[in-house]
Amino acid sequence: MDQEAGTPIQDYIRSTIQQVKAALPPGFRLAKNIEFDLAVVNIDGAKGGIDLRVVRVGGTVGAQQIQRVKFSVAEGEDHIAEAQKQMLKEIGLR
């Protein structure tokens, strides 16, 4: 696998979330989702599966085509509670 292409996407996302949370001062929490907008490449592996890598600035990607991936992540409990509140509001129970 081409290590020059970048970091495996799962490692990048996990590390980013951990670092963002660790940077918050005591008593603070994230108010909203963490938004990601990443440039990725799929590295062809011997097993024929998908191996997405986050492209590093100045990294070597060879012949792989760079794709953009946009998504957001939220903490489970807060996200569920917020969705429940919104649903109750929409049906007029709050």
C-alpha positions in Angstrom: 0.0 0.0 0.0 1.1 3.5 -0.7 1.8 5.1 2.6 2.7 8.4 0.9 -0.9 8.9 -0.2 -2.0 9.7 3.4 -3.5 8.4 6.6 -6.2 5.7 6.6 -9.5 7.5 6.9 -10.6 5.6 10.1 -7.4 6.6 11.8 -7.7 10.2 10.7 -11.3 10.6 11.8 -10.7 8.9 15.2 -7.6 11.0 15.9 -9.3 14.3 14.8 -12.3 13.7 17.1 -10.0 12.8 20.1 -7.8 15.8 19.6 -10.8 18.2 19.2 -12.4 16.9 22.4 -9.0 17.0 24.2 -8.6 20.6 23.2 -11.8 21.8 24.9 -11.3 23.5 28.3 -12.8 21.8 31.4 -16.6 22.3 31.5 -16.9 22.8 27.8 -18.4 20.4 25.2 -19.1 20.5 21.5 -22.2 22.4 20.7 -22.7 20.9 17.2 -21.4 18.1 15.0 -17.8 17.9 13.8 -17.9 18.5 10.1 -15.4 16.8 7.8 -14.6 17.7 4.1 -11.8 15.4 3.1 -9.9 14.7 -0.1 -9.4 10.9 -0.3 -8.0 8.3 -2.6 -8.8 4.6 -2.7 -5.5 2.6 -2.6 -5.8 -0.7 -4.5 -5.1 -3.5 -2.1 -4.3 -7.1 -2.7 -7.7 -8.2 -1.3 -9.6 -5.9 -3.7 -11.4 -4.0 -1.0 -11.6 -0.3 -0.3 -8.7 1.4 1.5 -9.6 5.1 1.7 -6.7 7.4 2.6 -6.9 11.1 3.5 -4.7 12.9 1.0 -1.8 14.8 2.6 -0.7 18.1 1.2 2.3 17.3 -0.9 1.7 13.6 -0.7 2.2 11.2 -3.6 -1.1 9.8 -4.9 0.2 8.3 -8.2 -2.5 7.4 -10.7 -5.3 7.3 -8.1 -8.2 9.7 -8.6 -8.8 12.1 -5.7 -12.4 12.1 -4.4 -14.1 14.5 -2.0 -16.0 13.1 1.0 -18.2 15.3 3.1 -20.0 14.2 6.3 -20.5 15.1 9.9 -20.3 13.2 13.2 -22.2 13.7 16.4 -22.0 12.2 19.8 -24.6 9.6 20.2 -26.6 10.7 23.3 -26.8 14.4 22.5 -27.7 13.7 18.9 -30.5 11.3 19.9 -31.9 13.6 22.5 -31.8 16.5 20.1 -33.6 14.5 17.4 -36.3 13.5 19.9 -36.9 17.1 21.0 -37.2 18.1 17.4 -39.6 15.3 16.6 -41.8 16.2 19.6 -41.8 19.9 18.6 -42.8 19.0 15.0 -45.8 16.9 16.2 -46.8 19.6 18.7 -46.1 17.9 21.9 -43.6 20.5 23.1 
